[in-house]
Amino acid sequence: MKGVPTLLPAQAPSLPDSRWKRLCRWAILRSGWRIVGELPNLPKLILIGAPHSSYWDGVWGLLMKSAIGLDLSVMIKREVLNGPFGPVVRRLGMIPIDRSAATNVVDQMVARFASHETMWLGITPEGTRKPVKQWKSGFLRIARASGVPIQPIFIDYPTKTFTIGPLVQATDDLDADMARIRALFVGYHGKHRDA
C-alpha cells in the first residue's frame, strides 16, 4: 500500500475502520496520490495545506484523510456546506466559517482546542483558491494563542504528493513567522498555480 500509511501516530485523533475508509484507501491507491514523510505523534496540531488552487485539493485531501483514518477537522467556507454535498461534507469533520459575518474565528478555534484533549485542525492559509499576495494570518494567531504547533503539508500535483514538512512553532513575530513558513512552500505546484 505504497504512499498510504497504515497506522497513524498513537496520539493523533483517529477514526474507526469503516467501509468509507476502505473505499477511500482504494481510491487513493488507484489515483497515484501519496503521502511523503511521517505525521508527528501529537494530540493537537494545526495542518496548513498549500498551494490551494482547485476544488480538487479538497477532494484529494478528504480522500487521503479518510484513507488513513485521520479525524481531522477542516475549516471550510460555509457555502460549501449549504450546497448539495453539504450533508456528506459535514460528516467528514468540516467546520463552517462565515466569512461575511463579524465573528472571531480565532477565538472560536482557540476555545475548541482548549475543550478537546485531541484535535487536529486543517486550514488552507490562502483562504481561497484564487491567487493571493498575502496569506491569511488566522492559522498563526490560532497557533500562538492555543500553543499548538503548525504542520505544513505541501501539495504537489506534478508528483501527486502530500509532503509533510517540518513542524513550526508560532512566535510573537507574526511577520517573521509568515515569511519563514511561506518560504517552505517554494517549489511545490498546485493544480493551477504555485504557492
C-alpha positions, 0 to 999 in steps of 0.5 A: 500500500505504497504512499498510504500509511497504515497506522497513524501516530498513537496520539493523533485523533483517529477514526474507526475502520469503516467501509468509507475508509476502505473505499477511500484507501482504494481510491487513493491507491488507484489515483497515484496520490501519496503521502511523503514523510511521517505525521508527528505523534501529537494530540493537537496540531494545526495542518496548513495545506498549500498551494490551494488552487482547485476544488480538487485539493479538497477532494484529494485531501478528504480522500487521503484523510479518510484513507488513513483514518485521520479525524481531522477537522477542516475549516471550510467556507460555509457555502460549501456546506449549504450546497448539495454535498453539504450533508456528506461534507459535514460528516467528514469533520468540516467546520463552517466559517462565515466569512461575511459575518463579524465573528472571531474565528480565532477565538472560536478555534482557540476555545475548541482546542482548549475543550478537546484533549485531541484535535487536529485542525486543517486550514488552507492559509490562502483562504481561497483558491484564487491567487493571493499576495498575502496569506491569511494570518488566522492559522498563526494567531490560532497557533500562538494563542492555543500553543499548538504547533503548525504542520505544513503539508505541501501539495504537489500535483506534478508528483501527486504528493502530500509532503509533510514538512517540518513542524513550526512553532508560532512566535510573537513575530507574526511577520517573521513567522509568515515569511519563514513558513511561506518560504517552505512552500517554494517549489511545490505546484498546485493544480493551477498555480504555485504557492 
